[in-house]
């Protein structure tokens, strides 16, 4: 412990308490009793003067003056608690009225909190301003000490009722500046307090503090350093718990979004297959008529057979296909509108936390890059700033993301049927050219009878219909092309979100392992603190 203490900062005696309890008067008196010049910055006023943590050298120790509790000034309690964290000894100065109002800060100092260890039993409780007990200690000495002792007993009971189990030897009553006789006087020496020294209680307290400095300072300093390490572990544990919760939340809120994308992709697959089947049915009606006409051609009527073969590619067929293309375009637009809206709502509802900076942020130990690489998303996910709602609704965002990922996305505006409808005639023209070069006539010429020729003609019609379907499906301005393009965008974005979710899951698991280690260390530290008298 000696080596540990030697490496630590100067031991600190931290003075805490309510703002009107006379902390500054008490510190000023301690300086004079230890024969050290009182710092000029120590002021004695009735308001919440100390607005920050002040540290003063006083021989082998430092005296730390903290803002008063319940001062009604922002952050005073937090500053005081922070100042206590590294204390070798905490001196709590209380008003003669003892515990006033909210005592949460005092309970935290004694018993600790999730991010800091308690300081008991390295604490002294000082009831200051005992000159205000209502009796003159010079005229009624016995009554004065009787009232003071009752006040100390009352404080012990009040502390225990608030969960602070305190030994009576840690409670003392004083009058740091009897009747305010010194007040703001400066400079000041111990002699300025001599008139009331016989009863003000300071002598016994100073003697106890001198003994502590001589006999227990090294041990207390080492324990203060140990407190600091324990508090750091507690902070680490709480931060880790918060990070785990954040990453678990990040993992969970992707579920609905990914599910919405999956539904959109499933609907797109069904729509694509249903439209293909519907187109086949549209053409099948005309092909059936053509086949019936082929079967009805009289034996030997080669010209009638040739006309029957091409009869399904009529103006009526083209008109019906055009109407189908309009319906198909409308259905693709309906799919786009429905699922773009649904996915956007889910993405907005998730409210992704950009502070997590997935995968891996400096706040979680600097291993995020490794996690991201393990997930295969270190580059893309970390920079994936544009949300899906913007992708679906903002053309510029869509193009930017497309360029980032090496894909050129087309904007998700409503598609129009005009180009696709206009291309129907072209498609049928291509089918006609292909049919002109077909060898059905050659196959028919090899047939032994007229029925075989008609069978070859039927096969050609079926082949022409299949070719027409494939050409229409492949049209770059057709509804299938737009549907395929948009589903690929959703698949890509789904992959990015799934990678982000996977990275969050892995980071949560890594943090849980860290939490286990922190818990083990904290348990061991608590056992050590208990075994060493804290």
C-alpha positions, 0 to 999 in steps of 0.5 A: 500500500505504501508504494501505491500511496507514493504514486498517487496525488496529494491526499485530499480532505474534502469538505462538503455540506449544505451551502449555509452550514459554514463550510468556508468558516470551518476551512478557514479555522482549520488553516489557522489551527494548523499554523498555515496562512489562510488563502485570500480566496476564502470568503465568508458570506451567507449565500451560496458563495462557493460556485466551484471546487477549490483545492488548497494546500495545507501541509501534507494534505489538500483541503478541498472546498466544494459547492454547497448542497441545496444551493438552488444553483445549477450543477452545485450538487454534481460538482460537490459529488465529483469533488468527493470522489477522490477524497482520502477523508470526507468532512461533512459540515452540517447546520445546527438544524442538522439534515435539511431538505433533500439528503440524497447527495449526502446518502450518495457520498456515504453509501455510493451510487452506480458510478461511484463508491461510498466513502463511509467510514472515512467520513466525519460529520461536523455539527457546526455553529453550536454557538447557536444552541440557545445557551451561553456556554460561559454562563451554563457550561453543563447545559451547553454541552448537554444540548450539544451532545443531544444534538449529536445523538439526534444527528446519528439517529437522523443519519441512520433513518436515511440508511447511513449507518454511522458510528457515534465517534464520527460525529462532532460538534463545533463552533468554527467561528463563535458568534461570527467574531472573526467573520471576513477578517483577513489576515487571521491567526489561531489567536483570534479564536482564543476567547472561545477556545475552551468550549468551541470543540475545535481543539479535540477535532484538530487533535484527532485530525493531527493523529490521522495525518501522522498515523493513517494518512498513507493508508487513507491515501492508498484507499482513496486511490483504490476508491478512484479505481473502483469508481472507474470500474463502476463508471465503466460498468454503467457505460457498458450497460448503457452501450449494450442497451443502445446496441440491443435497441439498434438491433431490435429496431431494424426488425420491422424495417427489414421485415417491411423490405422482405414483404416488399420483395415478396410482393414484387416477386409475386407481382412479377410472376402474376404479370408474366402469367397474365401476359401469357394468358392475354396472348394465349387467347389469340394463339388458341384462335390461330391454332384452331384456324390452323387445324381447320385449313384444308389439305394442301392449302399452303397459303391459308396455312401461312396466313393462319400462322400469323393470324394471332399477331393482329391489330387486335392482339397489339391493342390488347397487349397495349392495354395489358402494359398499361395495367401492368405499369399501374400495378408496378406503380401501385407496388412502388407507392405502397412499399416506398411509403411503408418502408419509409415509415418504418425507417422513420419510426426506427429513428436510427441513432447516428451517435452509435456510428455503426459499426464501432464507435470510439466510445465502445473500446475502439474495436468497432472496425474489427467488428465491422470487418468481421461483418463485411460492412466496415466501409459501407455501413459506417458511411451509410448516412442517407436513410431509406426514406430519402432514397425513396423520396429524394432523387439526389440522395438515390443517385448519391447512394447509388454512386457510393455503392457502385450502382447507378440507381434510377429515381423512384418516380412514377413510371409511365406506360407510354414508352412500353405501349409504344414498343409493343408494335416493335416487339411484334415486328421483331417476332414477325422477322424472326418468324419469317426466318423460321424453318417451320416450312422446311420442317413441314416439307419433310412431313409425310402428311398434312397433319404433320405440317399443321403440327409444325405450324402450331409449334411455330405459333407457340414458339412465336408467342414465347418469343413475344413474351420474352421480348416484352419482359426484357423491354428496358422501358417496360414495367418488369424492367422498372420492377426489377430495378427497384427490387434490386435497390431494396435488396441492396438497402436491405443488405446494408441495414442487415449488415448494420444490424449484424454489427450492432448485435456483434458489438452488443455481444462484445460489450456483454463479455466486457460487462462480465469482466467488469462485474467480476472485478467490481465484486473482487474490489468490494471484497477487498474494500470490505476486508480492509475496513473500506 
